[in-house]
Amino acid sequence: MKKVIVMALFAFLSLGIVACQGETTTGPNTAITTETPDPVTIKYAAWNLGAIDSETNLERLMLQAFVEKYPWITVQIVERPKVPSPDGTGEVDQNWNEFLGANAARGTLPDVFFTDSVETTIMNDWSLDIASIALEDSEYLNISADLRNAANFGGKIMALPYAVYYFGYFINKTLFDDLNADVPEFEDTWTEFAAKVLDVANQNVTTGNGIAGISSVDRLLEWYPAQLNEDLGWFTYDGSRLHLDGSEFETTLSMYNSLMQNKALVFDALTPDEKNDAFGTTQTWETSKLAAFWEYTPVIGSMLDHAFDVDFIGTPGTEDSHKIPVVLDLMCISSQTQHPEAAYLLAKWMSFGKEGYLKRIDISDNVEGVVALNMTPLQPDSDLLDAFFGIYTTFTEFRKLVQHDSFIIEPNKYVPGYIKARWTGVFNASTNLGEVFDRVRNGEMNYADVKTIWNQKANAELTAAHNAVNNKLGVSG
């Protein structure tokens, strides 16, 4: 029997746990035979591991299953330490990059680790170019090119896809069926989608029994421009620069302003008092009083708990384009690793590998207390899709979306300079670029007056960061 050994400030003796510098070791307690490869130890760090002593955290159970499958590999979980909270009243997790930086300085950077900024890992020499291994792996090459190439810089692969989560609309199918109305579908254009929702929405009532239509239309400004021009991605990014001064963004801004006046269709167009009068609750989705609920798919497990059937259609497109906005979580192989092949094997098991993904399904289905799996397969493999949608049997439209091969990826984690271009970069002495977006959206700043300089300043941030990363890696483009 394999053991999970927690190396922390205390020991759970029943699990064979020994204390040693805040690391959790998952490994076999049986002798390595001469037929297996030489034993190696791989250190692993991730932000989704839950409590050290958890017996139902899916990630820790996956690591346990990995060492059972590959008994010559021992996995040490490097636990993120707690630090005093800013208000001094308790403790919080240490900032992720501070945690990685401290380990890198000591020469103890985990062999496999999550990243929230590939730019940061490159500029600090934390990540290894894994192209020589990944490009020889048919399963890696089976991932959609949009996703697998996100962290490819001039042919150097600096991070691997861990999971993809989709933005869009959850649909209350029961609500539509009860009203004998057409249920929105993945293939719908925005016009078709809005018409179907309007057919069931009943927002202009004061009796508390109304039905809300569409929520969170403010997110249109991030994803809808790409539906007007297939060359654009998230927030008008085309792979090199933003187009905030373009006709697509201007059209979307006008569309948003119009929708925010549509009190028959758009939930956000109502005042707090109007919402209370119409629905009698702030929990419109949970109480089956909202037709189209904007969220992203990590919450999909909770949809099984509702008393109504749910599906997920993503985001509607246009006749010209249909690109689905996604969040891509990434993991790196450490530049300090002594065992890149074993590190890659672990990263693959935890992310896109077929064998590991089927094990996820098995654990999720059969271990009591484990929450329903919320990660769709990264490979468009029918066995994997059948297994996932065996859990989510009502999500027929969602399956179409997962098999779709055109995505726009939220740039935060993989595009150098995007955080500054979108939020923290300087517009003028009193305003940052994120505040410009907020004020333009809210009508507090005239778009026509600022669009050119806004776009220039945002792209200057992208260009500077892009050049710095390319220089660091010694690549062009």
C-alpha positions as CSV (number, residue, x, y, z in Angstrom):
1,M,0.0,0.0,0.0
2,K,1.3,3.4,-0.9
3,K,1.5,6.1,1.7
4,V,0.9,9.9,1.7
5,I,3.6,11.3,3.9
6,V,3.0,14.8,5.2
7,M,6.2,16.7,6.1
8,A,5.0,19.7,8.1
9,L,5.0,21.1,11.6
10,F,3.1,18.1,12.9
11,A,2.8,14.4,12.0
12,F,-0.1,12.2,11.3
13,L,1.4,8.9,12.5
14,S,-1.4,6.7,11.2
15,L,-0.5,7.8,7.7
16,G,3.3,7.3,8.2
17,I,4.0,11.0,8.2
18,V,7.3,12.6,9.2
19,A,8.1,16.2,9.8
20,C,10.6,18.0,7.6
21,Q,10.6,21.6,6.3
22,G,6.9,22.0,5.2
23,E,7.0,19.4,2.3
24,T,4.5,16.7,1.6
25,T,6.0,13.5,0.2
26,T,3.9,11.1,-1.8
27,G,5.7,8.0,-2.6
28,P,5.9,4.2,-2.5
29,N,6.9,2.4,0.7
30,T,7.9,-0.8,-1.2
31,A,11.3,-1.7,-2.5
32,I,12.2,-0.6,-6.0
33,T,13.0,-3.6,-8.1
34,T,15.9,-3.9,-10.5
35,E,13.5,-3.9,-13.5
36,T,12.2,-0.4,-12.9
37,P,14.1,2.8,-13.9
38,D,16.3,4.4,-11.3
39,P,14.3,6.1,-8.5
40,V,13.8,9.8,-8.8
41,T,12.1,12.5,-6.7
42,I,9.9,15.2,-8.2
43,K,8.8,18.2,-6.3
44,Y,5.3,19.6,-7.1
45,A,3.6,22.9,-6.2
46,A,0.1,24.0,-7.1
47,W,-2.5,26.3,-5.6
48,N,-5.4,23.8,-5.7
49,L,-4.2,21.2,-3.2
50,G,-6.4,22.1,-0.3
51,A,-5.6,21.3,3.3
52,I,-2.5,19.2,4.0
53,D,-4.5,16.5,5.7
54,S,-7.3,16.4,3.2
55,E,-8.3,12.9,2.2
56,T,-10.8,14.0,-0.5
57,N,-8.7,16.6,-2.4
58,L,-8.7,15.3,-6.0
59,E,-5.3,16.7,-6.8
60,R,-3.6,14.9,-3.8
61,L,-5.4,11.7,-4.7
62,M,-4.2,12.1,-8.3
63,L,-0.6,12.4,-7.0
64,Q,-1.1,9.3,-4.9
65,A,-2.4,7.5,-8.0
66,F,0.6,8.7,-10.0
67,V,3.2,7.1,-7.6
68,E,1.2,3.9,-7.6
69,K,1.4,3.9,-11.4
70,Y,5.0,4.9,-11.5
71,P,6.5,3.4,-8.3
72,W,10.1,4.6,-9.1
73,I,9.0,8.2,-8.9
74,T,8.5,9.9,-5.5
75,V,6.5,13.1,-5.5
76,Q,7.1,15.8,-2.8
77,I,4.4,18.4,-2.5
78,V,6.0,21.7,-1.7
79,E,3.4,23.4,0.5
80,R,2.8,27.1,0.2
81,P,3.4,28.7,3.6
82,K,1.1,31.0,5.5
83,V,2.1,34.6,6.1
84,P,0.5,37.3,8.3
85,S,-2.6,38.9,6.7
86,P,-2.3,42.6,5.7
87,D,-4.7,43.6,8.5
88,G,-2.7,41.6,11.1
89,T,-5.7,39.6,12.2
90,G,-4.7,36.2,10.9
91,E,-2.8,34.4,8.2
92,V,-3.1,34.1,4.4
93,D,-1.3,32.1,1.8
94,Q,2.0,33.6,0.7
95,N,1.9,35.4,-2.7
96,W,2.4,32.7,-5.3
97,N,5.4,34.4,-7.1
98,E,7.0,35.3,-3.8
99,F,6.7,31.6,-2.8
100,L,8.3,30.5,-6.1
101,G,11.0,33.2,-5.9
102,A,12.0,32.2,-2.4
103,N,12.4,28.6,-3.5
104,A,14.3,29.6,-6.6
105,A,16.7,31.6,-4.6
106,R,17.4,28.6,-2.4
107,G,17.8,26.3,-5.4
108,T,14.7,24.3,-4.3
109,L,12.3,25.4,-7.1
110,P,9.7,22.7,-7.5
111,D,10.2,20.5,-10.6
112,V,6.6,21.1,-11.6
113,F,4.7,24.2,-10.6
114,F,1.6,26.2,-11.5
115,T,2.1,29.7,-12.9
116,D,-0.1,32.7,-13.0
117,S,2.4,34.6,-15.3
118,V,4.6,32.9,-17.8
119,E,6.2,36.3,-18.3
120,T,7.4,36.2,-14.7
121,T,8.7,32.7,-14.9
122,I,10.7,33.5,-18.1
123,M,12.1,36.8,-16.8
124,N,13.2,35.1,-13.6
125,D,14.7,32.0,-15.3
126,W,12.3,29.7,-13.5
127,S,10.9,27.7,-16.4
128,L,12.5,25.2,-18.7
129,D,11.9,25.1,-22.5
130,I,10.2,21.7,-22.8
131,A,9.8,21.7,-26.6
132,S,12.2,18.8,-27.2
133,I,9.9,16.5,-25.1
134,A,6.5,18.0,-25.8
135,L,6.8,18.0,-29.6
136,E,7.6,14.3,-29.6
137,D,4.4,13.5,-27.6
138,S,1.4,12.7,-29.8
139,E,-1.0,13.5,-26.9
140,Y,0.4,17.0,-26.5
141,L,0.1,17.5,-30.2
142,N,-3.6,16.4,-30.0
143,I,-4.4,19.5,-27.9
144,S,-6.1,22.3,-29.8
145,A,-3.3,24.5,-31.4
146,D,-4.9,27.6,-29.8
147,L,-4.3,26.1,-26.3
148,R,-1.0,24.3,-26.7
149,N,0.7,27.2,-28.4
150,A,-0.3,29.8,-25.8
151,A,3.1,29.6,-24.1
152,N,5.2,28.9,-27.2
153,F,7.6,31.7,-27.7
154,G,9.6,31.5,-31.0
155,G,9.5,27.7,-30.8
156,K,10.3,27.5,-27.1
157,I,7.6,25.9,-25.0
158,M,7.8,27.6,-21.6
159,A,4.6,26.1,-20.0
160,L,2.1,23.3,-20.5
161,P,-1.7,23.5,-20.5
162,Y,-3.1,22.2,-17.2
163,A,-6.8,22.9,-17.6
164,V,-9.1,25.0,-19.7
165,Y,-12.3,26.6,-18.4
166,Y,-15.0,28.2,-20.5
167,F,-16.7,31.5,-20.1
168,G,-20.3,31.9,-21.2
169,Y,-23.9,31.2,-20.3
170,F,-25.5,28.5,-18.2
171,I,-29.0,27.9,-19.4
172,N,-32.0,26.9,-17.2
173,K,-33.4,24.3,-19.6
174,T,-36.3,23.5,-17.4
175,L,-37.5,27.1,-17.4
176,F,-37.6,27.1,-21.2
177,D,-39.3,23.7,-21.4
178,D,-42.0,24.6,-18.9
179,L,-42.9,27.6,-21.0
180,N,-42.7,25.6,-24.2
181,A,-40.0,27.9,-25.5
182,D,-37.0,27.2,-27.7
183,V,-33.9,26.5,-25.6
184,P,-30.8,28.5,-26.6
185,E,-28.1,26.4,-28.3
186,F,-24.4,26.5,-28.9
187,E,-24.8,27.4,-32.6
188,D,-27.0,30.5,-31.9
189,T,-25.9,33.9,-33.0
190,W,-26.2,36.6,-30.4
191,T,-29.4,37.8,-32.1
192,E,-30.9,34.3,-32.0
193,F,-29.9,33.8,-28.4
194,A,-31.3,37.2,-27.2
195,A,-34.6,36.5,-29.0
196,K,-35.0,33.1,-27.3
197,V,-34.2,34.6,-23.9
198,L,-36.6,37.5,-24.4
199,D,-39.3,35.0,-25.2
200,V,-39.2,33.7,-21.6
201,A,-38.0,36.8,-19.7
202,N,-40.5,38.7,-17.5
203,Q,-38.6,41.5,-15.8
204,N,-41.2,44.3,-15.9
205,V,-43.3,43.0,-13.0
206,T,-43.6,44.0,-9.3
207,T,-45.0,40.8,-7.9
208,G,-41.7,39.0,-7.1
209,N,-42.5,36.2,-9.5
210,G,-40.7,37.5,-12.6
211,I,-38.1,35.8,-14.8
212,A,-34.8,37.5,-15.4
213,G,-33.2,37.3,-18.8
214,I,-29.5,37.7,-19.4
215,S,-26.8,38.6,-16.8
216,S,-23.4,40.1,-17.0
217,V,-23.5,41.8,-20.3
218,D,-20.5,44.0,-19.3
219,R,-18.3,41.0,-20.3
220,L,-19.3,41.6,-23.9
221,L,-16.5,44.1,-24.2
222,E,-13.9,41.4,-23.7
223,W,-15.2,38.7,-26.0
224,Y,-17.7,40.1,-28.5
225,P,-15.3,42.0,-30.7
226,A,-13.8,38.7,-31.7
227,Q,-17.2,37.6,-33.0
228,L,-17.1,40.6,-35.4
229,N,-13.6,39.8,-36.7
230,E,-12.1,36.4,-36.6
231,D,-8.6,37.9,-36.6
232,L,-9.2,39.2,-33.1
233,G,-9.1,37.5,-29.7
234,W,-9.8,38.5,-26.1
235,F,-10.2,42.2,-25.6
236,T,-9.3,42.8,-29.3
237,Y,-5.9,41.2,-28.9
238,D,-4.7,39.7,-32.3
239,G,-1.7,37.9,-31.1
240,S,0.6,40.9,-31.2
241,R,-1.4,44.0,-30.3
242,L,-4.7,45.4,-29.1
243,H,-7.3,47.1,-31.3
244,L,-9.2,49.2,-28.8
245,D,-9.6,52.0,-31.3
246,G,-11.1,49.6,-33.9
247,S,-14.6,49.4,-35.2
248,E,-15.2,46.1,-33.5
249,F,-14.7,47.5,-30.0
250,E,-16.7,50.6,-30.9
251,T,-19.6,48.5,-32.1
252,T,-19.5,46.3,-29.0
253,L,-19.4,49.4,-26.8
254,S,-22.5,50.7,-28.5
255,M,-24.2,47.3,-28.2
256,Y,-23.4,47.2,-24.5
257,N,-24.8,50.7,-24.0
258,S,-28.0,49.7,-25.8
259,L,-28.4,46.5,-23.8
260,M,-28.0,48.4,-20.5
261,Q,-31.2,50.3,-21.4
262,N,-33.1,47.1,-22.2
263,K,-35.1,46.4,-19.0
264,A,-37.1,43.7,-20.7
265,L,-34.1,41.5,-21.4
266,V,-31.0,42.4,-19.3
267,F,-30.9,41.7,-15.6
268,D,-28.1,44.3,-15.1
269,A,-30.2,47.0,-16.6
270,L,-32.5,47.0,-13.6
271,T,-31.9,49.0,-10.4
272,P,-31.6,47.1,-7.1
273,D,-35.1,48.1,-6.2
274,E,-36.5,47.0,-9.6
275,K,-34.7,43.6,-9.1
276,N,-36.2,43.1,-5.7
277,D,-39.7,44.0,-7.0
278,A,-39.5,41.8,-10.0
279,F,-37.9,38.7,-8.4
280,G,-38.2,39.0,-4.7
281,T,-34.7,37.6,-4.2
282,T,-31.0,38.2,-5.0
283,Q,-30.6,34.5,-5.7
284,T,-32.3,34.5,-9.1
285,W,-30.3,31.6,-10.6
286,E,-30.6,29.3,-7.6
287,T,-34.3,29.9,-7.4
288,S,-34.9,29.2,-11.1
289,K,-35.7,32.9,-11.9
290,L,-32.9,33.6,-14.3
291,A,-32.8,32.2,-17.9
292,A,-29.2,32.8,-18.9
293,F,-26.5,32.9,-16.1
294,W,-23.0,34.2,-16.9
295,E,-20.2,32.2,-15.2
296,Y,-17.3,30.0,-16.1
297,T,-17.1,26.3,-15.9
298,P,-15.2,25.6,-12.7
299,V,-18.6,26.0,-11.1
300,I,-20.2,23.3,-13.2
301,G,-20.2,20.7,-10.4
302,S,-22.6,22.9,-8.4
303,M,-25.1,22.8,-11.3
304,L,-25.8,19.2,-10.5
305,D,-27.4,20.3,-7.2
306,H,-30.1,22.5,-8.7
307,A,-33.7,21.4,-8.9
308,F,-33.8,22.2,-12.7
309,D,-31.9,20.9,-15.7
310,V,-28.9,23.0,-16.8
311,D,-26.8,23.2,-20.0
312,F,-23.9,25.5,-21.0
313,I,-23.7,27.1,-24.4
314,G,-20.7,29.3,-24.0
315,T,-20.9,32.6,-25.9
316,P,-23.0,33.2,-29.0
317,G,-21.2,34.2,-32.1
318,T,-22.2,35.9,-35.4
319,E,-22.4,34.8,-39.0
320,D,-18.8,35.9,-39.4
321,S,-17.1,34.3,-36.3
322,H,-17.7,32.1,-33.3
323,K,-14.9,32.1,-30.9
324,I,-15.3,30.8,-27.3
325,P,-13.6,32.7,-24.5
326,V,-11.6,30.5,-22.1
327,V,-9.3,30.7,-19.2
328,L,-6.2,28.5,-19.5
329,D,-4.3,27.3,-16.4
330,L,-0.7,26.6,-17.1
331,M,2.1,24.6,-15.4
332,C,5.9,24.9,-15.8
333,I,8.8,22.5,-15.7
334,S,11.5,24.0,-13.5
335,S,14.7,25.2,-15.0
336,Q,16.4,23.6,-11.9
337,T,15.0,20.2,-12.4
338,Q,17.4,17.3,-12.7
339,H,14.7,15.0,-14.2
340,P,12.9,16.8,-17.0
341,E,11.4,13.6,-18.5
342,A,9.9,12.5,-15.1
343,A,8.7,16.0,-14.4
344,Y,7.0,16.1,-17.8
345,L,5.4,12.7,-17.1
346,L,3.9,14.0,-13.9
347,A,2.7,17.3,-15.5
348,K,1.1,15.3,-18.3
349,W,-0.6,13.0,-15.8
350,M,-2.1,15.9,-13.9
351,S,-3.3,17.8,-17.0
352,F,-3.8,16.6,-20.6
353,G,-2.7,13.0,-20.5
354,K,-5.4,10.5,-21.4
355,E,-4.4,8.0,-18.7
356,G,-4.3,10.6,-16.0
357,Y,-7.6,12.1,-17.0
358,L,-9.4,8.8,-16.9
359,K,-8.0,8.3,-13.4
360,R,-9.5,11.7,-12.5
361,I,-12.9,10.5,-13.6
362,D,-12.4,7.2,-11.7
363,I,-11.5,9.0,-8.5
364,S,-14.3,11.6,-8.9
365,D,-16.8,8.9,-9.4
366,N,-15.7,6.4,-6.7
367,V,-14.1,8.2,-3.8
368,E,-16.7,9.5,-1.4
369,G,-16.4,13.2,-0.6
370,V,-14.6,14.2,-3.8
371,V,-16.4,16.9,-5.6
372,A,-17.6,16.3,-9.1
373,L,-14.9,16.8,-11.7
374,N,-15.0,20.3,-13.3
375,M,-12.1,20.0,-15.8
376,T,-13.0,19.1,-19.3
377,P,-10.5,17.0,-21.2
378,L,-7.8,19.0,-23.1
379,Q,-7.7,16.4,-25.8
380,P,-10.6,16.0,-28.2
381,D,-10.7,12.3,-27.5
382,S,-14.1,10.5,-27.6
383,D,-13.3,8.2,-24.7
384,L,-12.5,11.2,-22.5
385,L,-15.5,13.2,-23.7
386,D,-17.8,10.2,-23.0
387,A,-16.4,9.8,-19.5
388,F,-16.8,13.5,-18.6
389,F,-20.3,13.9,-20.1
390,G,-21.2,10.7,-18.3
391,I,-21.2,12.9,-15.2
392,Y,-23.0,15.9,-16.9
393,T,-25.7,14.1,-18.9
394,T,-27.9,17.1,-19.5
395,F,-25.0,19.2,-21.0
396,T,-25.5,18.3,-24.6
397,E,-24.7,21.8,-25.9
398,F,-21.6,22.0,-23.7
399,R,-20.2,18.9,-25.5
400,K,-20.5,20.7,-28.8
401,L,-18.6,23.6,-27.4
402,V,-15.8,21.4,-26.0
403,Q,-15.4,19.8,-29.5
404,H,-15.2,23.3,-31.0
405,D,-11.7,24.3,-32.0
406,S,-11.8,28.0,-32.0
407,F,-11.0,29.8,-28.7
408,I,-9.9,33.1,-27.4
409,I,-7.8,32.8,-24.4
410,E,-7.8,35.2,-21.5
411,P,-4.3,36.7,-21.8
412,N,-3.5,37.3,-18.2
413,K,-1.3,34.3,-17.6
414,Y,0.5,34.0,-20.9
415,V,0.7,37.3,-22.8
416,P,3.7,39.4,-21.6
417,G,2.6,42.9,-20.6
418,Y,-1.1,42.2,-20.6
419,I,-1.7,43.0,-17.0
420,K,-0.2,46.5,-17.5
421,A,-2.0,47.0,-20.9
422,R,-5.3,46.0,-19.4
423,W,-5.1,47.4,-15.8
424,T,-2.0,48.8,-14.2
425,G,-0.3,50.8,-17.0
426,V,-0.2,54.5,-16.8
427,F,-2.7,56.6,-18.9
428,N,-1.9,59.9,-17.2
429,A,-0.8,61.2,-13.9
430,S,-4.1,60.4,-12.2
431,T,-5.5,57.5,-14.2
432,N,-4.4,54.0,-15.1
433,L,-5.4,52.0,-18.1
434,G,-7.9,49.9,-16.2
435,E,-9.7,53.0,-15.0
436,V,-9.9,54.2,-18.6
437,F,-11.8,51.0,-19.5
438,D,-14.1,51.4,-16.5
439,R,-14.9,55.0,-17.3
440,V,-15.4,54.4,-21.0
441,R,-17.8,51.5,-20.2
442,N,-19.7,53.6,-17.7
443,G,-20.0,56.6,-20.0
444,E,-17.8,58.8,-17.7
445,M,-15.1,59.2,-20.4
446,N,-15.8,59.8,-24.0
447,Y,-14.6,56.9,-26.1
448,A,-13.9,59.0,-29.2
449,D,-11.7,61.4,-27.2
450,V,-9.5,58.7,-25.7
451,K,-9.5,55.7,-28.0
452,T,-6.3,56.5,-29.9
453,I,-4.1,57.4,-27.0
454,W,-5.6,54.6,-24.9
455,N,-4.8,52.0,-27.6
456,Q,-1.3,53.4,-28.1
457,K,-0.4,53.3,-24.4
458,A,-1.8,49.8,-24.0
459,N,0.2,48.5,-27.0
460,A,3.3,50.2,-25.7
461,E,3.1,48.0,-22.6
462,L,2.6,44.9,-24.7
463,T,5.5,45.8,-27.0
464,A,8.0,46.5,-24.2
465,A,7.2,43.3,-22.4
466,H,7.1,41.2,-25.6
467,N,10.6,42.5,-26.6
468,A,12.0,41.9,-23.1
469,V,10.7,38.2,-23.1
470,N,12.1,37.6,-26.6
471,N,15.4,39.1,-25.7
472,K,15.5,36.9,-22.6
473,L,14.8,33.8,-24.6
474,G,17.0,34.8,-27.5
475,V,14.1,34.5,-30.0
476,S,12.5,36.8,-32.5
477,G,9.0,37.5,-33.6
